[in-house]
Amino acid sequence: MTDRIWLYIAVMAGVTYAIRLLPLVLLRHEIRNLRFRSFLYYVPYATLAAMTIPAALTATPHLLSGIVGFLIAAVTAALGRGLLLAAALASLAVWLTESLF
Amino acid sequence: MSRSALLFFRGLRDGLPIGAGYFAVSFAFGIQAVAVGLDAFQTFALSGSNLTSAGQFAGLGVIKVGGALAAMALTQLVINLRYCLMSCAISQKLAPGVPFWHRWFIAFGVTDEIFAVSVAAPGRLRPAYSYGLIAAAWPGWAGGSLLGAIAGDVLPDSVSNALSMALFAMFIAIVVPAARDDRRVLVVSLAAAALSAALAFAPWTAALSEGMRVVIVTLLIAGAAAWLFPLKDKEARHD
């Protein structure tokens, strides 16, 4: 069983690494195609938005604390404060909301 | 201090919330891994070599039922396919002239959060900065899993819940300023959020894994945006 587990771990690590590595070794040069460049320009925002909604709102025990954490992070970011502060304040907001209600 | 050292420390600093968030959420993985039959060292090796959340939990499911290795490979491929899109974006943000071998190491650290912080960094991406991010994030993930495997959940639930929001706050803090300054990014972000929520709750797509949902949303929304609002030639340059 233990050997089998090491095999599983190796397969998981191998496949996951290959997915991450292949684009980096295949796309060695700057892509000139403007459509594809535009696509890649939008990729981070589409990805991050999809990973945040709805997951952030349902990550905490209560919807309310998820919403409060989300809003605090958004306001902190809109005011041009850094990642670290947004992360700290949002966590604090979730903790406070969960403690109060 | 050399330029690389400065970038490395900047990466460490920016990676701090990633490491803290990972640490808080990876206990759960360690606890579950032990329940499935892994020992603490295997749990540590698994988290340290995979550095991914959803894929590892799904992997435990395959181990638990004694699934085929091919089934394991396919599960990882489907859940982690989003990293392929992220690596495409990172390949274009890397500074030209960066020695090729760095890509083998940078690839290892392409996680949701490291990707998010990497693309938000001003100008071109430098390997030293990536290594700083990885050096901050990796111990949190691997260490948290190990501790979870050995000691169970050492943080009270209220603290883990609060810290799990730190990871989402980072995504939010990257998208919001960009959306404020670029109306196209605003449209893309709102559309992606709406589609993602719709797919998550619609009865016939709710069964999709979260990783697959992110891939579908990204292909559709970023693809549509590339047709509707292509960059102007000048903008398409990085610096």
Interface residues (C-beta under 8 A of the other chain):
Chain A: M1 T2 R4 I5 W6 L7 Y8 I9 V11 M12 A13 V15 T16 Y17 I19 R20 L21 L22 P23 L24 V25 L27 R28 E30 I31 L34 R35 F36 R37 S38 F39 L40 Y41 Y42 V43 P44 Y45 A46 T47 L48 A49 A50 M51 T52 I53 P54 A55 A56 A59 T60 P61 S65 G66 G69 F70 I72 A73 A74 T76 A77 A78 G80 R81 G82 L83 L84 A86 A87 A88 L89 A90 S91 L92 A93 V94 W95 E98 S99
Chain B: R13 D14 L16 P17 A20 G21 G37 L38 D39 Q42 A45 L46 S49 N50 L51 T52 G55 Q56 G59 V62 I63 G66 L69 M72 A73 Q76 L77 N80 L81 R82 Y83 C84 L85 M86 S87 C88 A89 I90 S91 Q92 P96 F100 R103 W104 I106 A107 F108 V110 D112 F115 A116 V117 V119 A120 D157 S158 V159 N161 A162 L163 S164 M165 A166 L167 F168 A169 M170 F171 I172 A173 I174 V175 V176 P177 A178 A179 R180 R184 V185 V188 S189 L190 A191 A192 A193 A194 L195 S196 A197 A200 F201 E210 R213 V214 V217 T218 I221 A222 G223 A225 A226 W227 F229 P230 L231 D233 E235 A236
